[in-house]
Amino acid sequence: MTATAPDTADAAAETAHFRFFELEVLRTRRLGRSFLRVTFGGASLADFRSGGFDQSLSLFLPPDGREHTVLPSTDEDTWFGAWRGMPDEDRPVMRSYTVRDQRRTPEGVDEVDIDFVLHGDASPASRWAGRAVTGRRILAIGPAVAENKSVRFQPPPAADAVWMYADETALPAAAAILERLAEGIPVRAWFEVPHEDDRLPLQTAADADITWIVRRGDGRDRTDRVLGALRSADVPAAAAPYVWLAGEAGTVRATRRHFVQERSVDRRSVRFTGYWRLGASEEQLLAEAYAGQAPSEEPTSEL
Ligand SMILES: Cc1cc2nc3c(=O)[nH]c(=O)nc-3n(C[C@H](O)[C@H](O)[C@H](O)COP(=O)(O)OP(=O)(O)OC[C@H]3O[C@@H](n4cnc5c(N)ncnc54)[C@H](O)[C@@H]3O)c2cc1C
């Protein structure tokens, strides 16, 4: 269950919605033990249009030993084939991330923040982020219009409450969603993070009740602990709750089952996305998606 492969393939097709941007690292800041914020700039960001909420984008990171990302083509019709055809040692690594924030500074500089989870040096994106320094340039396929399909948080107008689950990879998206919610809307949220100091400050005008679940040990019991927190929670009744779930695919699937089967939420009101899967790199998820093996993230799919 991943949005990554279809997302990126569709991004190639939906030329009006997405385009390539060159991002240059301006600065980095540690937010918590697991989080590193990388702030990017670059002239092309003048045309970047994040729709906010859980807006995602695809990053292309240089292979080890290279400073900047180079692609043979950034033409909307040919880039994918050109990228896939590159020798393994030259091919940039493609990864999905969230636009945590976009702004224009008082000096007129366009900036985009991406919050990377640092989960070790063995994985390309985590390694790249951990070593990011000012001046490094990467490429991204990102939003050219604010209304686009990479904003998955789409509550129907009748929704009278928002219920959320996110692990650390989806916390940037959850934080951005919370910042955009209307004043007073009831929110019940469960956020799962590896360490105490990953409980990042969140801002919202919504009436939000947030439970933090700090992982223990190697996290093997993560899904059980999340389900335990959900089951023991006192959730105020709502006639039409909208449920947004994102994080590790297996845990997301279990939380979706909880809301549909145990809390009787209409499955069409549950938006769930596997942001990563234990034991599988994004290449493997991409390969599965192209082979048609990845379960759909769409609300109509079977549990
Ligand atoms: C729409 C979308 C938005 C996302 N937004 C963000 C974001 O804003 N910030 C963010 O940090 N991530 C985000 N992710 C998740 C991120 O794309 C994955 O974690 C990705 O696998 C990281 O790439 P990597 O090269 O570090 O690891 P990979 O090479 O893809 O994976 C290598 C190994 O590491 C494991 N792994 C992957 N991620 C983690 C992790 N976080 N903790 C522990 N093990 C892991 C895999 O299971 C695999 O075994 C998002 C994903 C999607 C689909």
The ligand as a Gaussian input file, in Angstrom:
#p B3LYP/6-31G(d) Opt

LIG

0 1
 C        3.066000      10.804000       0.251000
 C        4.274000      10.542000       1.149000
 C        4.777000      11.556000       1.934000
 C        5.871000      11.318000       2.787000
 N        6.357000      12.346000       3.558000
 C        7.441000      12.130000       4.345000
 C        8.003000      13.211000       5.124000
 O        7.568000      14.372000       5.059000
 N        9.069000      12.922000       5.919000
 C        9.608000      11.656000       5.973000
 O       10.594000      11.466000       6.700000
 N        9.109000      10.637000       5.244000
 C        8.052000      10.841000       4.427000
 N        7.557000       9.820000       3.663000
 C        8.129000       8.497000       3.837000
 C        9.423000       8.286000       3.060000
 O        9.163000       8.436000       1.669000
 C        9.930000       6.843000       3.341000
 O       10.253000       6.716000       4.691000
 C       11.104000       6.458000       2.460000
 O       11.181000       5.059000       2.453000
 C       12.435000       7.020000       2.963000
 O       13.437000       6.682000       2.024000
 P       14.844000       6.079000       2.473000
 O       15.717000       6.147000       1.272000
 O       15.291000       6.747000       3.720000
 O       14.510000       4.559000       2.828000
 P       14.253000       3.327000       1.755000
 O       15.478000       3.066000       0.941000
 O       12.996000       3.597000       0.995000
 O       14.016000       2.134000       2.748000
 C       15.116000       1.383000       3.281000
 C       14.651000       0.624000       4.517000
 O       14.308000       1.560000       5.519000
 C       12.977000       1.322000       5.985000
 N       12.383000       2.627000       6.275000
 C       11.905000       3.562000       5.417000
 N       11.493000       4.636000       6.081000
 C       11.688000       4.383000       7.401000
 C       11.482000       5.112000       8.598000
 N       10.976000       6.367000       8.581000
 N       11.825000       4.537000       9.779000
 C       12.349000       3.308000       9.826000
 N       12.593000       2.555000       8.722000
 C       12.261000       3.103000       7.531000
 C       12.279000       0.555000       4.861000
 O       11.263000      -0.278000       5.375000
 C       13.422000      -0.253000       4.275000
 O       13.587000      -1.450000       4.991000
 C        6.470000      10.035000       2.814000
 C        5.974000       9.021000       1.986000
 C        4.877000       9.264000       1.161000
 C        4.354000       8.148000       0.272000

